[in-house]
Amino acid sequence: MANLTRYDPLNLARIDPFGDFGDLFKGLLVRPTLLDNAPEMQIRLDLKEDDTTYTVHADIPGVKKEDIQVDIDGNQVSISAESRMEKEEKKGEKVLHSERYCGKIARSFTLAHDVDDSKAEAKYSDGVLELTLPKKAGKSSKKLAIH
């Protein structure tokens, strides 16, 4: 009985450009994976709206407020943060294992109305970024009478 295999056109394992030396280079181009049960750092959002403003609560724990950047462009809001791992070793002590996240994260979202960026406010406390984003005064629409 014949074994069936699924054809994968993107499978690069079937291409061996190095011939018999393929095992020598095996594993060099493998991307790193997360450790078991290690959460991936991400920005989680709560977004609320009333008649005049949007309120955003973004969870960004373990980041200094100096390392957070908020950009507003019309109705597009982008939040980015950089987390740095501070390495502290005492004399005669070495780190055996560390599960701290180190890197940059970002999150963007689009709102239904443009934001008045001159009146926008941001506060960061206890790992939560709070944005108060006032809506720009809407342009009044005018209906034309057809004569």
C-alpha positions as CSV (number, residue, x, y, z in Angstrom):
1,M,0.0,0.0,0.0
2,A,1.3,3.5,-0.9
3,N,1.7,6.3,1.6
4,L,0.0,9.5,0.7
5,T,1.7,12.8,1.3
6,R,0.3,16.3,1.0
7,Y,2.0,18.5,-1.5
8,D,3.1,21.9,-0.1
9,P,4.5,24.2,-2.8
10,L,6.0,26.5,-0.1
11,N,7.9,23.8,1.7
12,L,11.5,24.7,1.4
13,A,12.7,21.5,3.1
14,R,12.4,19.6,-0.2
15,I,14.9,21.9,-1.9
16,D,18.5,21.1,-0.9
17,P,20.8,23.7,-2.5
18,F,23.9,22.4,-0.6
19,G,23.6,18.7,-1.6
20,D,25.3,16.5,1.1
21,F,26.1,19.6,3.2
22,G,22.5,20.3,4.0
23,D,22.8,19.0,7.5
24,L,25.7,21.4,8.2
25,F,23.4,24.4,7.7
26,K,20.2,22.9,9.2
27,G,18.6,25.1,11.8
28,L,20.5,28.4,10.9
29,L,17.4,30.0,9.4
30,V,14.9,28.9,12.0
31,R,13.1,31.7,13.7
32,P,13.0,31.7,17.5
33,T,9.9,30.5,19.2
34,L,8.3,31.4,22.5
35,L,8.9,29.3,25.5
36,D,6.0,27.1,26.8
37,N,3.5,29.2,28.7
38,A,5.4,32.5,28.0
39,P,2.8,35.1,26.9
40,E,3.5,37.3,24.0
41,M,3.6,41.0,24.9
42,Q,0.7,43.0,23.4
43,I,-1.3,46.1,24.0
44,R,-4.9,45.4,25.1
45,L,-7.5,48.1,24.6
46,D,-10.8,49.2,26.0
47,L,-12.5,51.9,23.8
48,K,-15.5,54.0,24.9
49,E,-17.4,56.7,23.1
50,D,-19.8,59.4,24.1
51,D,-21.2,62.4,22.2
52,T,-18.0,64.5,22.4
53,T,-15.0,62.2,23.2
54,Y,-13.4,58.8,22.9
55,T,-11.8,57.3,26.0
56,V,-9.2,54.6,25.5
57,H,-7.7,52.4,28.3
58,A,-4.6,50.5,27.1
59,D,-2.8,48.0,29.2
60,I,0.9,48.4,28.8
61,P,2.5,46.9,32.0
62,G,6.2,47.1,32.8
63,V,6.9,50.1,30.6
64,K,8.1,53.5,31.6
65,K,5.9,56.4,30.5
66,E,8.9,58.0,28.7
67,D,9.0,54.9,26.5
68,I,5.4,55.3,25.3
69,Q,4.5,57.2,22.1
70,V,1.0,58.1,20.9
71,D,0.5,59.5,17.4
72,I,-2.8,61.0,16.2
73,D,-3.5,61.6,12.5
74,G,-7.1,62.5,11.8
75,N,-9.1,59.5,12.9
76,Q,-6.0,57.1,13.0
77,V,-4.5,56.6,16.5
78,S,-1.2,54.7,17.0
79,I,0.3,53.6,20.3
80,S,3.8,52.2,20.5
81,A,5.9,51.3,23.5
82,E,9.4,50.0,24.0
83,S,10.3,47.7,26.9
84,R,13.9,47.4,27.9
85,M,15.2,44.7,30.1
86,E,17.5,46.1,32.8
87,K,20.3,43.7,33.5
88,E,21.5,43.7,37.0
89,E,24.1,41.3,38.2
90,K,25.7,41.3,41.6
91,K,29.2,40.2,42.1
92,G,29.4,36.4,42.2
93,E,25.8,36.1,40.9
94,K,24.7,35.1,37.4
95,V,21.3,35.0,35.7
96,L,20.3,31.4,35.0
97,H,16.9,32.1,33.5
98,S,14.9,35.2,32.7
99,E,11.4,35.5,31.3
100,R,11.2,39.3,30.9
101,Y,10.0,40.7,27.5
102,C,12.3,43.0,25.7
103,G,11.3,44.7,22.5
104,K,8.9,47.1,20.9
105,I,5.1,46.7,20.6
106,A,2.6,48.8,18.7
107,R,-1.1,49.0,18.1
108,S,-3.1,51.2,15.7
109,F,-6.8,51.7,15.3
110,T,-9.2,53.9,13.3
111,L,-12.1,55.8,14.8
112,A,-15.3,56.9,13.2
113,H,-14.6,60.6,13.7
114,D,-11.5,62.8,13.5
115,V,-9.8,63.5,16.8
116,D,-9.0,67.1,17.9
117,D,-5.4,66.4,18.7
118,S,-4.9,69.9,20.2
119,K,-7.2,69.0,23.1
120,A,-6.2,65.3,23.5
121,E,-4.9,64.2,26.8
122,A,-2.8,61.1,28.0
123,K,-2.2,59.8,31.5
124,Y,-0.2,56.7,32.5
125,S,-0.5,55.1,35.9
126,D,-0.1,51.5,37.2
127,G,0.5,50.1,33.7
128,V,-2.6,51.6,32.2
129,L,-2.5,54.4,29.6
130,E,-5.6,56.5,29.5
131,L,-6.3,58.6,26.4
132,T,-9.0,61.2,26.3
133,L,-9.6,62.0,22.6
134,P,-12.1,64.8,21.9
135,K,-14.0,64.5,18.6
136,K,-13.4,67.4,16.1
137,A,-16.3,69.6,15.6
138,G,-18.2,68.1,12.8
139,K,-18.7,69.9,9.6
140,S,-22.3,70.8,9.2
141,S,-23.8,69.3,6.1
142,K,-26.0,71.5,4.0
143,K,-28.8,70.2,1.8
144,L,-29.2,71.9,-1.5
145,A,-32.6,72.7,-2.8
146,I,-33.1,71.7,-6.4
147,H,-34.8,74.4,-8.4
